[in-house]
Amino acid sequence: MEKSNGTAYPASTSSSAENAVLRGVEQAGHTLHNTIDRVAEPARNSVDRAASAAHSTVDKLASGANSVAGKVGSQAHRLTDAPLQAVDYSRAYIKEHPLQAIGGALLVGLLVGRLTARRSY
């Protein structure tokens, strides 16, 4: 730029002003980034603690579920074996006491017949 008398303004005045503005913008951005990091750090720690607690809870639940599943499996095995054991016990008893087994069967048959018989008066 030139003055009306023909002399030019120094170029350094406008570029130093631009540099000052750029430095101010960069410094403001840097300050904002630092502020964001300071504010976000406690939240980051809280999220990490919450995630850790959630993982621990899931692990405890899985362990408990595995324990229950093992117990249920054991009980189911006992329930499926019970009828077979009853049959084996009955066979052994009948072989050892055949007359008592026949008497017991006759008595059970008589009781069932009496309970299920139609009464006609």
C-alpha positions in Angstrom: 0.0 0.0 0.0 1.1 3.5 -0.6 0.4 6.8 1.1 -1.0 9.6 -0.9 2.5 11.0 -1.2 3.8 7.8 -2.8 5.6 6.1 0.1 4.7 2.5 1.1 3.5 1.2 4.5 5.9 -1.3 5.9 4.7 -4.9 5.2 5.8 -6.1 8.7 3.1 -4.2 10.5 0.3 -6.2 8.9 2.1 -9.5 9.1 3.1 -9.0 12.7 -0.6 -8.3 13.5 -1.6 -11.5 11.7 1.1 -13.4 13.5 -0.2 -12.1 16.9 -3.7 -13.1 16.0 -2.5 -16.5 14.9 -0.5 -17.0 18.1 -3.5 -15.9 20.2 -5.8 -18.4 18.3 -3.2 -21.2 18.7 -2.7 -20.4 22.4 -6.5 -20.3 23.0 -6.9 -23.7 21.2 -4.0 -25.1 23.3 -5.6 -23.8 26.5 -9.0 -25.3 25.5 -7.5 -28.7 24.7 -5.7 -28.7 28.1 -9.0 -27.8 29.8 -10.9 -30.5 28.0 -8.2 -33.1 29.0 -8.4 -32.0 32.7 -12.2 -32.2 32.7 -12.3 -35.5 30.8 -9.7 -37.3 33.0 -12.0 -37.8 36.1 -14.8 -39.0 33.8 -12.4 -41.4 32.1 -11.4 -42.8 35.5 -15.0 -43.2 36.5 -15.8 -45.0 33.3 -12.9 -47.3 33.8 -14.0 -48.1 37.4 -17.6 -48.7 36.3 -16.4 -51.0 33.5 -14.2 -52.9 35.9 -17.0 -53.3 38.4 -19.4 -54.4 35.6 -16.8 -57.1 34.4 -16.4 -58.3 38.0 -20.2 -58.6 38.4 -20.5 -60.5 35.1 -17.7 -62.9 36.3 -19.4 -63.5 39.6 -22.7 -64.1 37.9 -21.1 -66.6 35.4 -19.4 -68.4 38.3 -22.7 -68.7 40.2 -24.5 -69.9 37.1 -21.8 -72.5 36.5 -22.2 -73.7 40.1 -26.0 -73.9 39.8 -25.7 -75.7 36.5 -23.4 -78.2 38.1 -25.7 -78.8 41.0 -28.7 -79.2 38.7 -26.8 -81.6 36.6 -25.9 -83.6 39.6 -29.5 -83.7 40.8 -30.8 -84.6 37.4 -28.3 -87.5 37.3 -29.6 -88.7 40.7 -33.2 -88.4 39.6 -32.6 -90.5 36.4 -30.7 -93.1 38.5 -33.3 -93.4 41.2 -35.8 -95.5 39.2 -33.1 -97.8 38.1 -31.9 -98.2 41.7 -35.5 -98.9 42.9 -35.9 -101.6 40.2 -32.6 -103.2 41.3 -33.6 -103.1 44.9 -37.0 -104.6 44.2 -35.4 -107.5 42.2 -33.0 -108.2 45.0 -35.8 -108.2 47.6 -38.0 -110.5 45.5 -35.1 -112.9 45.1 -34.4 -112.9 48.8 -38.1 -113.0 50.0 -40.3 -114.5 47.2 -43.3 -115.4 49.5 -43.4 -111.9 51.1 -43.2 -110.3 47.7 -46.2 -112.4 46.4 -48.2 -111.6 49.6 -47.4 -107.9 49.2 -48.4 -108.0 45.5 -51.7 -109.7 46.4 -52.4 -107.1 49.2 -51.7 -104.2 46.8 -53.9 -105.7 44.2 -56.7 -106.2 46.6 -56.5 -102.6 47.9 -56.4 -101.2 44.3 -59.3 -103.3 43.3 -61.4 -102.2 46.3 -60.6 -98.5 45.7 -61.4 -98.6 42.0 -64.4 -100.9 42.2 -67.8 -99.3 41.3 -70.2 -99.4 44.1 -73.7 -100.1 43.1 -76.2 -100.0 46.0 
